[in-house]
Amino acid sequence: MARKAVNEFNENEKVRPIVLHDADEGRDYTLEFDLESVRFAQARGFDSDDIGKYPVIKTEELFYYAFRKNHKNVPKEKTDRILWDKLGGIGNLPDGFIERLILLYYDPINAVKSAEESGKNASMTVEM
C-alpha cells in the first residue's frame, strides 16, 4: 500500500499537509513531515511498508509521527485520543487519509533524493 501510494504520486508535486480542526479545544493541528520527523520515526523502527501487515499499530504510529514537525510536545497518548475518540478511529478516517499521511512521510525523502540527483546546493565535491 505504501509503495503504491508513493509510486502514483508525481515527485515534483508538493503534498499538501492535513489540517485537523479541533472545535472542542479551538485549535488546529497541521500534520506533515520534515527530515527531522522522518528521522524520529525511523529511529523508532517505523517502516511504512508495515502498515499493510499491522494496520492499527502502524497507522497509530504514523499519525503520531505526523504531529512531530509542527507539534513536538503532543504526546502519543493525546494523538491516540484524537485518532480514536475525536476522529472515530481508523475506519472512520476520510478516504485517502492514510495514503496522504504516507505521501507526506515520503515528501522530505523525495526532496532529498531530487536534490542529490540534481547536485543542487552541493558545497563539497567528492572525487573517487
ABEGO torsion letter per residue (X at the ends): XAAAAAAABBAABBBBBBBBBBAAAGBBBBBBBBAAAAAAAAAAGBBAAAAAABAAAAAAAAAAAAAAAABAABBAAAAAAAAAAAAGEAAABBBGAAAAAAAAAAAAAAAAAAAAAAGBGBABBBBX
